[in-house]
Amino acid sequence: MINKRPEITKHQILQVVQDLIESIGNRIEERGSCAFASKHEILGIITEEVKELIDVIHKKGDTSDEICSELMDIAVGAVFGITCIQYNKVDW
């Protein structure tokens, strides 16, 4: 029997996007809104967050909150990276 994937609703996705907006606001309050210096810094930030996600997933026990936290950190870093690139705020 083929596994059936559960559906997620538009409302659920939009709630997570709202949480992302809040996380971006928190990041700006904590660290400011300075652009990343380069595309290499963007890669470094995202790579470090992915490494942290891998570490959490490989940990034993229920780590759903930690996994979501690391995924949110990746999303925040990605939004900052995209913004820096789209608005020509990186030097190289």
Backbone torsions as a table, in degrees:
resi	resn	phi	psi	omega
1	MET	NA	134.0	179.7
2	ILE	-78.9	134.6	177.2
3	ASN	-67.6	136.9	175.7
4	LYS	-98.3	125.8	178.4
5	ARG	-76.4	135.6	177.2
6	PRO	-69.8	149.9	178.1
7	GLU	-82.7	147.7	166.9
8	ILE	-114.8	147.6	-174.8
9	THR	-91.7	160.3	174.3
10	LYS	-57.3	-41.8	179.3
11	HIS	-59.4	-43.0	179.7
12	GLN	-63.3	-42.9	178.6
13	ILE	-63.4	-45.5	-179.1
14	LEU	-64.8	-31.2	175.9
15	GLN	-65.0	-42.0	178.5
16	VAL	-66.1	-38.2	176.1
17	VAL	-62.7	-39.3	175.8
18	GLN	-63.2	-40.3	175.7
19	ASP	-62.3	-38.3	177.3
20	LEU	-62.7	-43.9	177.8
21	ILE	-58.8	-43.7	177.9
22	GLU	-63.2	-41.5	179.1
23	SER	-64.7	-37.7	176.6
24	ILE	-63.8	-43.8	177.2
25	GLY	-60.2	-42.6	178.0
26	ASN	-63.1	-41.3	180.0
27	ARG	-62.5	-41.9	179.1
28	ILE	-64.7	-42.8	178.6
29	GLU	-62.5	-39.7	-177.1
30	GLU	-76.5	-41.9	-170.1
31	ARG	-122.8	-1.3	-177.3
32	GLY	85.6	-178.5	-176.1
33	SER	-117.3	30.5	178.4
34	CYS	-66.5	143.4	178.9
35	ALA	-72.9	156.3	170.4
36	PHE	-66.5	148.7	-175.9
37	ALA	-72.8	-30.4	-175.0
38	SER	-158.8	169.6	174.4
39	LYS	-65.3	-30.2	177.5
40	HIS	-67.3	-36.2	175.6
41	GLU	-66.1	-41.0	176.9
42	ILE	-57.6	-47.6	178.6
43	LEU	-59.6	-42.9	179.8
44	GLY	-62.1	-43.6	179.9
45	ILE	-63.4	-49.9	-178.4
46	ILE	-64.3	-41.5	179.6
47	THR	-61.4	-42.9	179.0
48	GLU	-63.6	-41.6	178.6
49	GLU	-66.1	-38.7	177.2
50	VAL	-64.7	-40.1	177.5
51	LYS	-59.8	-43.5	178.6
52	GLU	-63.6	-37.6	176.7
53	LEU	-63.2	-45.0	178.7
54	ILE	-59.4	-45.0	179.6
55	ASP	-59.8	-42.9	-179.8
56	VAL	-66.0	-42.9	-178.6
57	ILE	-64.7	-35.3	-178.7
58	HIS	-79.3	-11.7	176.5
59	LYS	-68.4	151.0	177.5
60	LYS	-84.0	154.2	176.9
61	GLY	97.5	174.4	-179.5
62	ASP	-78.7	113.0	-176.7
63	THR	-124.3	28.7	-176.6
64	SER	-55.3	-44.0	179.5
65	ASP	-63.9	-41.1	179.1
66	GLU	-66.5	-40.1	177.9
67	ILE	-61.9	-46.7	178.8
68	CYS	-61.8	-38.8	178.3
69	SER	-62.4	-44.6	179.4
70	GLU	-67.8	-39.5	176.2
71	LEU	-61.8	-38.9	178.2
72	MET	-65.3	-40.1	177.1
73	ASP	-60.9	-39.7	176.9
74	ILE	-63.2	-44.7	-178.9
75	ALA	-62.9	-43.1	178.9
76	VAL	-62.7	-46.1	178.5
77	GLY	-60.6	-40.3	179.2
78	ALA	-64.8	-42.3	178.8
79	VAL	-63.0	-43.8	177.2
80	PHE	-62.1	-43.0	179.2
81	GLY	-62.1	-46.7	178.6
82	ILE	-60.1	-43.8	-179.8
83	THR	-61.2	-45.6	179.7
84	CYS	-59.1	-43.2	-178.3
85	ILE	-72.1	-47.2	-176.9
86	GLN	-64.5	-30.0	-178.5
87	TYR	-105.5	20.7	174.1
88	ASN	51.6	48.3	-178.8
89	LYS	-103.4	4.4	176.9
90	VAL	-107.5	141.2	-177.8
91	ASP	-77.1	-38.3	-176.7
92	TRP	-153.9	NA	NA
